[in-house]
Amino acid sequence: MKKIVTKFGGSSLADAGQFAKVKDILGMDPARQYVVPSAPGRRFKDDDKVTDLLYRCHREASEGADFQDTFDLIAARYMDIAEELHLSCDLGAALDEVNERIAGGAGADYCASRGEYLNGLLLADYLGWRFLDAAKVVCFDEHGLLDSEKTNEVLGQALADGVPTVVPGFYGAMPDGEVHTFSRGGSDITGAIVSRAVCADVYENWTDVSGFLMADPRIVQNPREIGSITYQELRELSYMGASVLHEDAVFPVHRAGIPTNIRNTNNPGHPGTIISLTAPRCGSQPTITGVAGRKGFSVISVEKAMMNSEKGFGRKVLQVVEECGLSFEHLPTGIDTMCVVAAGDQLEPVREEIISGIVRETGADTITVHDNMSIIATVGRGMVNNCGTAARLFSAMSRAGINVRMIDQGSSELSIIVGVDDCDFERTIRAIYDEFVS
């Protein structure tokens, strides 16, 4: 029988009305037998997310302040849902336990995880499904890193009977049983982990948007939707911030070859975006899949005559960068020039240390740092077999009067990356989008 794992985000489970939508969606396909819920999100613009309130409770308790007013807001959210849906679970006892643990000095991870835990209890009761505490099946090692193989084995055994099950997202447990969380948005990861464990046919990630768009709608007016995308393309675009999916949620399902479907809880009839290993293309699709970028990069330009004949030059530069605790983004090079692109805010505290270190280790002729640069990636599997894609891209930028400060293209030809001044960021994205899509 086909198996579908569904993850519902905080906006999808923010109140009783949203719970009802979730139940309807699950009822549309009997293959939807596993659900991963997030904590309740915002119901309106200035509302609080429950996870934020739980972190506030922890902070207030840690400072010796009275956290009860904040906890009462949390309790009211869950009680309102339970009462409107006429649920029978003993929510009061569960809330009392959380309250007592917070007062007793529970850690931040435990406190934050209770948002998903309590929402999972409510959803399981509402659906009449089994509740499986993620702390029993999602395993972290002693360093706080996910133990993927152990988790896959334990979780797979727990779900092997095929009973419809709710597994709360965002958290698991350390070897000693202490609750540990993923980073924010970690319910996406839990959904992917469950999908791998049950060998799902599809991992559906339900949120408040109907999949991915080809560009940021704050920059490009009414950008086209992306119907299908490969995991490799998603990685390129999400690195640039163009993602509604937690980056780490890609790896478990990618590894298992399971497609992910991004869907909209408030528009369940929309097909959303399918992410797969080899997404199909049709003739009506643009050459590019999407364009995205980020501001605030700096470029360290190292120049030295005859650099290309000096063995170990690049290693020396990167060793200095590593020893200063800085990670690099790109490494454009020339015959006598090597550039290291890094996030500007990360470079600033170690700028002088890196410059002096590179001079000491390499004897560079000159080192120049260029700040306030944006990196923009144009991504698309259709670019590989289309001649003239780069020419079109740079011609579009030229017509818009944009100066290109950096060019980088990977050997896969899946993306073309350009660096421009931060002040040209939005104009560059619009120029590229209009060239290939409009």
C-alpha positions as CSV (number, residue, x, y, z in Angstrom):
1,M,0.0,0.0,0.0
2,K,1.2,3.5,-0.8
3,K,2.5,5.4,2.2
4,I,2.5,9.2,2.6
5,V,4.0,11.1,5.5
6,T,2.5,14.6,6.1
7,K,4.1,17.4,8.1
8,F,2.0,20.4,9.1
9,G,3.6,23.7,10.0
10,G,2.6,26.1,12.8
11,S,0.3,28.1,10.7
12,S,-1.5,24.9,9.6
13,L,-2.2,24.0,13.3
14,A,-2.6,27.5,14.8
15,D,-6.2,27.0,16.0
16,A,-9.2,24.7,15.9
17,G,-10.3,25.8,12.5
18,Q,-6.9,24.8,11.1
19,F,-7.1,21.5,12.9
20,A,-10.3,20.8,11.0
21,K,-8.6,21.6,7.7
22,V,-5.8,19.2,8.5
23,K,-8.3,16.4,9.3
24,D,-10.1,17.0,6.0
25,I,-6.8,16.8,4.1
26,L,-5.8,13.5,5.8
27,G,-9.2,12.1,4.9
28,M,-8.8,12.9,1.2
29,D,-6.2,10.1,0.8
30,P,-6.1,6.9,3.0
31,A,-2.3,6.6,2.3
32,R,-1.8,9.6,4.6
33,Q,-1.1,7.5,7.7
34,Y,1.7,9.4,9.5
35,V,1.5,13.0,10.7
36,V,4.3,15.3,12.1
37,P,2.8,18.4,13.7
38,S,4.6,21.7,14.6
39,A,3.6,23.9,17.5
40,P,0.8,26.4,17.0
41,G,1.9,29.4,15.0
42,R,0.5,32.8,14.6
43,R,-3.3,33.2,14.1
44,F,-3.0,36.8,13.0
45,K,-0.2,39.3,12.3
46,D,0.7,40.4,15.8
47,D,0.0,37.0,17.5
48,D,2.7,35.0,19.3
49,K,4.0,31.7,18.2
50,V,3.7,29.1,21.0
51,T,7.4,28.2,20.7
52,D,8.4,31.8,21.3
53,L,6.2,31.9,24.4
54,L,7.8,28.7,25.7
55,Y,11.3,30.2,25.2
56,R,10.1,33.2,27.1
57,C,8.9,31.0,30.0
58,H,12.3,29.4,30.2
59,R,14.0,32.8,30.1
60,E,11.8,34.2,32.8
61,A,12.1,31.1,35.0
62,S,15.9,31.1,34.6
63,E,16.1,34.8,35.7
64,G,13.9,34.0,38.8
65,A,11.0,36.0,37.4
66,D,7.3,34.9,37.5
67,F,6.6,33.1,34.3
68,Q,3.0,32.2,35.0
69,D,1.4,35.0,33.0
70,T,3.3,33.8,30.0
71,F,2.5,30.2,30.7
72,D,-1.2,31.0,31.0
73,L,-1.1,32.4,27.5
74,I,0.2,29.0,26.3
75,A,-2.3,27.0,28.3
76,A,-5.1,29.1,26.9
77,R,-4.1,28.4,23.3
78,Y,-4.2,24.7,23.8
79,M,-7.4,24.7,26.0
80,D,-9.2,26.8,23.4
81,I,-8.3,24.2,20.7
82,A,-9.3,21.3,22.9
83,E,-12.6,22.8,23.9
84,E,-13.6,23.9,20.4
85,L,-12.9,20.4,19.1
86,H,-14.5,18.7,22.1
87,L,-11.4,16.6,22.8
88,S,-11.2,14.1,25.6
89,C,-7.5,13.9,26.3
90,D,-6.3,14.9,29.8
91,L,-4.7,18.2,28.6
92,G,-4.8,19.7,32.1
93,A,-2.4,17.1,33.4
94,A,0.0,17.5,30.6
95,L,0.0,21.3,31.0
96,D,0.6,20.9,34.8
97,E,3.6,18.6,34.2
98,V,5.1,21.1,31.8
99,N,4.5,24.0,34.2
100,E,6.2,22.0,37.0
101,R,9.2,21.1,34.9
102,I,9.7,24.7,33.9
103,A,9.5,25.8,37.5
104,G,11.9,23.1,38.4
105,G,14.6,24.4,36.1
106,A,14.0,22.4,32.9
107,G,16.4,23.3,30.0
108,A,15.5,25.5,27.0
109,D,15.3,22.5,24.7
110,Y,12.7,20.7,26.9
111,C,10.6,23.9,27.3
112,A,10.6,24.6,23.5
113,S,9.8,21.0,22.6
114,R,6.6,21.1,24.5
115,G,4.9,23.1,21.8
116,E,5.1,20.2,19.4
117,Y,4.5,17.6,22.2
118,L,1.2,19.2,23.3
119,N,0.0,19.8,19.8
120,G,0.8,16.2,19.0
121,L,-1.4,15.0,21.9
122,L,-4.3,17.2,20.7
123,L,-4.0,16.1,17.1
124,A,-3.7,12.4,17.9
125,D,-6.9,12.7,20.1
126,Y,-8.7,14.6,17.4
127,L,-7.8,12.1,14.7
128,G,-8.2,9.0,16.9
129,W,-4.6,8.0,16.0
130,R,-1.7,6.7,18.0
131,F,0.6,9.2,19.7
132,L,4.4,8.4,19.6
133,D,6.6,10.7,21.6
134,A,9.6,11.7,19.5
135,A,11.9,11.5,22.5
136,K,11.6,7.7,22.3
137,V,12.5,7.4,18.6
138,V,14.6,10.3,17.5
139,C,18.1,9.8,18.8
140,F,20.9,12.3,19.2
141,D,24.5,11.3,20.1
142,E,26.4,12.6,23.1
143,H,27.5,15.7,21.0
144,G,23.9,16.6,20.2
145,L,24.1,15.5,16.6
146,L,21.3,13.4,15.1
147,D,22.2,9.7,15.0
148,S,20.6,9.0,11.7
149,E,21.1,5.3,11.5
150,K,20.0,4.5,15.0
151,T,17.0,6.8,14.6
152,N,16.0,5.1,11.3
153,E,16.2,1.7,13.0
154,V,14.3,2.6,16.1
155,L,11.7,4.7,14.4
156,G,11.2,2.1,11.6
157,Q,10.6,-0.6,14.2
158,A,8.1,1.6,16.1
159,L,6.1,2.3,13.0
160,A,6.4,-1.1,11.3
161,D,2.9,-2.2,12.3
162,G,1.3,0.4,10.0
163,V,-0.9,2.0,12.6
164,P,-1.8,5.6,11.8
165,T,0.5,7.6,14.0
166,V,1.2,11.2,15.1
167,V,4.9,11.9,15.8
168,P,5.6,15.5,17.1
169,G,8.3,17.3,15.3
170,F,11.3,19.4,16.3
171,Y,12.8,17.3,19.1
172,G,14.3,13.9,20.1
173,A,16.5,12.8,23.0
174,M,20.1,12.5,24.0
175,P,21.5,9.1,25.1
176,D,20.6,9.9,28.7
177,G,17.0,10.6,27.8
178,E,17.3,14.4,28.0
179,V,15.2,16.2,25.4
180,H,17.1,17.8,22.6
181,T,15.8,19.9,19.7
182,F,16.8,20.6,16.2
183,S,17.2,24.2,15.1
184,R,14.1,26.3,14.5
185,G,12.0,24.8,11.7
186,G,13.2,21.3,12.8
187,S,9.7,19.7,12.3
188,D,10.6,19.6,8.6
189,I,13.6,17.4,9.6
190,T,11.4,15.1,11.7
191,G,9.0,14.7,8.8
192,A,11.8,13.7,6.5
193,I,13.2,11.3,9.1
194,V,9.8,9.6,9.5
195,S,9.5,9.4,5.7
196,R,12.8,7.6,5.4
197,A,12.0,5.2,8.3
198,V,8.7,4.0,6.8
199,C,10.0,4.1,3.2
200,A,7.3,6.6,2.2
201,D,6.3,7.1,-1.4
202,V,5.9,10.8,-0.8
203,Y,6.7,13.3,1.9
204,E,4.1,16.0,2.0
205,N,5.2,19.2,3.7
206,W,2.0,21.3,4.4
207,T,2.5,25.0,5.1
208,D,0.9,28.3,4.2
209,V,2.3,28.7,0.7
210,S,1.6,26.7,-2.5
211,G,5.1,25.6,-3.1
212,F,8.2,27.5,-4.4
213,L,8.3,30.6,-6.6
214,M,10.9,31.4,-9.2
215,A,11.9,34.6,-7.4
216,D,11.2,36.5,-4.3
217,P,7.7,38.2,-4.6
218,R,9.0,41.2,-2.7
219,I,11.4,41.8,-5.6
220,V,9.6,40.4,-8.6
221,Q,5.9,41.1,-9.0
222,N,3.8,37.9,-9.3
223,P,6.7,35.5,-10.0
224,R,5.9,32.2,-11.7
225,E,5.4,29.1,-9.6
226,I,7.8,26.2,-9.7
227,G,5.9,23.0,-10.5
228,S,8.9,20.6,-10.2
229,I,12.4,21.0,-9.0
230,T,15.3,18.6,-8.3
231,Y,16.9,18.3,-4.9
232,Q,20.1,19.6,-6.3
233,E,18.4,22.7,-7.7
234,L,16.7,23.1,-4.3
235,R,20.0,23.0,-2.5
236,E,21.4,25.8,-4.8
237,L,18.3,28.0,-4.3
238,S,17.8,27.3,-0.6
239,Y,21.4,28.2,0.1
240,M,20.5,31.7,-1.2
241,G,17.5,31.9,1.1
242,A,14.8,31.0,-1.4
243,S,13.2,28.1,0.6
244,V,10.1,27.3,2.6
245,L,11.8,24.0,3.6
246,H,14.4,23.6,6.3
247,E,17.7,22.8,4.6
248,D,18.5,19.8,6.7
249,A,15.1,18.2,5.8
250,V,16.4,17.6,2.3
251,F,19.0,15.0,3.2
252,P,17.0,12.1,4.6
253,V,14.5,12.0,1.8
254,H,17.1,12.8,-0.9
255,R,19.2,9.9,0.4
256,A,16.2,7.6,0.2
257,G,15.0,8.8,-3.1
258,I,11.7,10.0,-1.7
259,P,10.0,12.9,-3.5
260,T,8.8,15.9,-1.3
261,N,5.7,17.8,-2.1
262,I,5.3,21.3,-0.7
263,R,1.5,22.0,-0.3
264,N,-0.8,24.7,1.1
265,T,-3.1,23.8,3.9
266,N,-5.4,26.7,3.0
267,N,-5.5,25.7,-0.6
268,P,-5.3,21.9,-0.6
269,G,-6.4,21.6,-4.3
270,H,-3.2,23.2,-5.5
271,P,-0.6,20.7,-6.6
272,G,2.3,22.7,-5.0
273,T,5.9,21.9,-5.8
274,I,7.3,18.5,-6.3
275,I,11.0,18.0,-5.3
276,S,12.6,14.8,-6.6
277,L,15.9,13.3,-7.8
278,T,15.1,13.8,-11.5
279,A,12.3,16.2,-11.9
280,P,10.6,16.1,-15.3
281,R,10.7,19.1,-17.6
282,C,8.2,20.2,-20.3
283,G,8.6,22.4,-23.3
284,S,6.7,25.3,-21.7
285,Q,9.1,25.7,-18.8
286,P,11.6,28.5,-18.8
287,T,15.3,27.7,-19.2
288,I,15.9,28.6,-15.6
289,T,14.2,27.1,-12.5
290,G,14.7,30.1,-10.3
291,V,16.8,33.1,-9.3
292,A,17.7,34.0,-5.7
293,G,20.4,35.7,-3.8
294,R,21.7,37.3,-0.6
295,K,23.4,40.5,0.4
296,G,26.2,41.4,2.7
297,F,29.2,39.5,1.4
298,S,32.9,40.6,1.4
299,V,35.6,39.6,-1.1
300,I,39.2,39.1,0.0
301,S,41.3,39.6,-3.1
302,V,44.8,38.2,-2.8
303,E,47.3,39.2,-5.6
304,K,50.8,37.8,-6.1
305,A,52.9,37.6,-9.3
306,M,53.4,34.0,-10.5
307,M,50.9,32.7,-8.0
308,N,49.9,29.9,-10.4
309,S,53.4,28.3,-10.3
310,E,53.7,28.4,-6.5
311,K,52.7,25.1,-5.0
312,G,50.5,25.2,-1.9
313,F,49.5,28.9,-2.3
314,G,45.8,28.2,-2.1
315,R,46.2,25.9,0.9
316,K,48.1,28.6,2.8
317,V,45.3,31.1,2.2
318,L,42.6,28.7,3.2
319,Q,44.5,27.6,6.3
320,V,44.6,31.2,7.5
321,V,40.9,31.5,6.9
322,E,40.2,28.2,8.7
323,E,42.4,29.1,11.7
324,C,40.5,32.4,12.1
325,G,37.2,30.5,12.3
326,L,35.8,31.8,9.0
327,S,34.0,29.7,6.4
328,F,34.2,30.8,2.8
329,E,31.4,30.8,0.2
330,H,33.2,30.9,-3.1
331,L,36.8,30.9,-4.5
332,P,37.0,32.8,-7.8
333,T,40.6,32.7,-9.1
334,G,42.8,34.1,-11.9
335,I,46.5,33.5,-12.9
336,D,47.8,35.9,-10.3
337,T,44.7,36.4,-8.2
338,M,42.8,34.4,-5.6
339,C,39.5,35.6,-4.1
340,V,37.8,34.4,-1.0
341,V,34.2,35.3,-0.7
342,A,32.8,35.3,2.9
343,A,29.8,36.7,4.8
344,G,30.7,40.3,5.7
345,D,29.4,40.1,9.3
346,Q,31.5,37.0,10.0
347,L,34.6,38.5,8.4
348,E,34.5,41.8,10.3
349,P,35.7,40.6,13.7
350,V,38.7,38.8,12.2
351,R,39.4,41.0,9.2
352,E,42.8,42.3,10.3
353,E,43.9,38.9,11.6
354,I,43.1,37.3,8.3
355,I,44.9,40.0,6.2
356,S,48.0,39.8,8.3
357,G,47.9,36.0,8.4
358,I,47.7,35.8,4.6
359,V,50.6,38.2,4.1
360,R,52.7,36.3,6.6
361,E,52.0,32.9,5.1
362,T,52.0,33.7,1.4
363,G,54.0,36.9,1.0
364,A,51.2,38.3,-1.2
365,D,51.9,41.5,-3.1
366,T,48.5,43.1,-2.3
367,I,45.4,42.2,-0.4
368,T,42.2,44.1,-1.0
369,V,38.8,43.6,0.7
370,H,35.7,44.6,-1.1
371,D,32.6,44.9,1.1
372,N,28.8,45.2,0.5
373,M,28.6,42.6,-2.3
374,S,25.5,40.5,-3.2
375,I,25.7,37.0,-4.5
376,I,22.9,36.0,-6.9
377,A,22.4,32.4,-8.2
378,T,20.5,31.7,-11.4
379,V,19.7,28.0,-11.2
380,G,18.2,25.5,-13.6
381,R,18.7,22.0,-15.0
382,G,17.5,23.4,-18.3
383,M,20.6,25.5,-18.6
384,V,22.8,22.6,-19.3
385,N,21.6,21.9,-22.8
386,N,20.6,25.4,-23.8
387,C,23.4,27.3,-25.7
388,G,23.7,31.0,-24.9
389,T,22.2,31.0,-21.4
390,A,25.2,32.8,-20.0
391,A,25.2,35.3,-22.8
392,R,21.5,36.1,-22.2
393,L,22.1,36.5,-18.5
394,F,25.0,38.9,-18.9
395,S,23.3,40.8,-21.7
396,A,20.3,41.4,-19.5
397,M,22.5,42.7,-16.7
398,S,24.3,45.0,-19.2
399,R,21.1,46.5,-20.5
400,A,20.1,47.2,-16.9
401,G,23.4,49.0,-16.3
402,I,24.6,46.5,-13.7
403,N,28.3,46.0,-13.1
404,V,29.4,42.4,-12.6
405,R,32.0,42.1,-9.8
406,M,32.3,38.4,-9.7
407,I,31.4,35.3,-11.9
408,D,31.4,31.7,-10.7
409,Q,29.9,28.6,-12.4
410,G,30.1,25.1,-11.1
411,S,31.2,22.2,-13.3
412,S,27.7,20.8,-13.2
413,E,26.5,23.9,-15.2
414,L,23.4,23.9,-12.9
415,S,23.9,27.4,-11.7
416,I,25.6,30.7,-12.7
417,I,26.6,32.8,-9.8
418,V,27.3,36.5,-10.1
419,G,28.5,39.1,-7.6
420,V,27.2,42.7,-7.7
421,D,27.1,45.7,-5.5
422,D,24.4,45.4,-2.8
423,C,22.7,48.5,-4.2
424,D,22.2,46.5,-7.5
425,F,20.7,43.4,-5.8
426,E,17.0,43.8,-6.6
427,R,17.7,45.2,-10.1
428,T,19.8,42.2,-10.9
429,I,17.2,39.7,-9.9
430,R,14.5,41.5,-11.8
431,A,16.7,41.8,-14.9
432,I,17.5,38.1,-14.9
433,Y,13.9,37.0,-14.2
434,D,12.5,39.2,-17.0
435,E,15.0,37.9,-19.5
436,F,14.2,34.2,-19.0
437,V,10.5,34.3,-17.8
438,S,8.6,37.4,-18.7
